[in-house]
Amino acid sequence: VQLQASGGGLVQPGGSLKLSCAASGSISSVNSMGWYRQAPGKQRELVARITRGGITNYADSVKGRFTISRDNARNTVYLQINNLKPGDTAVYYCNAKRGFPLESDDWGQGTQVTVSS
């Protein structure tokens, strides 16, 4: 699966962004899609995930501010980010998990989100 992420940028604290991840290829094999982020000097961490059945889960640090959604017709997953904080500054990566019983990962190229006044 090929993933194309977009929508990052420079935002002031309290602002909003909407990230998009367009998927192509073997879409039918995808079990779930998600967003991860990696800040400088830190490990990549899961931000939000949505399963094929529409079940979502979020990192505790973003609950109430981030919303993951999908448009099946466009094979696109979105991450709405509200009330951005400087601690949200990171490169955001789109991820797809596919296969059964063992899952494999596909990654997008990442999109930079910078929160600064």
N, C-alpha and C positions, 0 to 999 in steps of 0.2 A: 504494500500500500504506500502510495506517495502522499505526503502531507505538505501543504503550503500554508504557512502561518503568516498572518498580517495583522496590522492594527495597532502596533506599539507606537510609543512616542514619548514626548516630554510633557508632563502634566504637573500642575501645582497641587499641593496637598489639598485633599477634599474634592478633587476633580474626579472625572470618570473616563473610562476607556472601554471600547468593545473590541476584543480580539476575535479573529476569525481563523478557522482552520479548515481548508478545503481538502477533501480526500479524493483520491482517484486510484484506480486499479482494482484489486480484489476486495471490493467493499463488502461483499457478502460474507467474507471470512472474519470480519471485524467483530469482536465480542464487546469491546468497550473503547471509548475514546476519552482522553483526559488532557489536562494541562498540568505541566510541571514548571517550576521556576528554579533558577540558579543565580544566587547573588554572588558577587566577587568573594572568593575565599570560603565559600560555603558549598555544601553538597546540594545536589539537585533534589528538590522535594516535590511531592505531589500537592497540587493545589485543589484540583477538582476532577471528578470523573463522572461519566454518564455511561450506563450500560446500554446494550441493545434494547433492553426492556424499559429503558427510561429511568432507571434507578440512579440517583445521584448521591455522591458523597463529597464532603469538603474537608479540607484541613481546618482544624479548630481556629487557626489564626485568621481565616478569611470568612468564616461563617457569618452570614448576615450582610456581607459586603460584596461577595462574588456570587455570580449565578452562571451556571453552565447550562447550555441548551443546545438543541440540534435542529437542523432542517434536513429531514431525510431526502426531500426532493432535490436539494442542492448538494447532498453529501457533505454538509458543512456543520461544524461544531463551533459554538460561540462561547466566549467568556466575557460576561458583563462585569466590569470592575467599578465599583462605586466607592466613594469616600477614601480615595487613595491616600496612602501614608508613605512617608519616606522609606519605611521598612519593606514596602512592596517593590522597591527598585530591584530589578533582576532581568535576566533574559528568560522569557517565557517560551516553553517548548510544547508543541502539540505532540501527543502520543496516541498510538493505536495498538491495542492488544488483540491478537488474532490467533486462531488455531485451537485445537482440542485434541487430546487432553492437555498437552503442553502448550503454553502460550508463548508467542514471540512478540517482540516490540518493534514498531516502526516509529521513527522520529521525524518531525519537521525540522526546519533550519533554525528556528528560534526567532523571536522578535523582542527587541529591547523595550522595556518599560522603565522610564526614569521619572521619579516623583521628587520634585524640587521646586522651591520657590525662587 
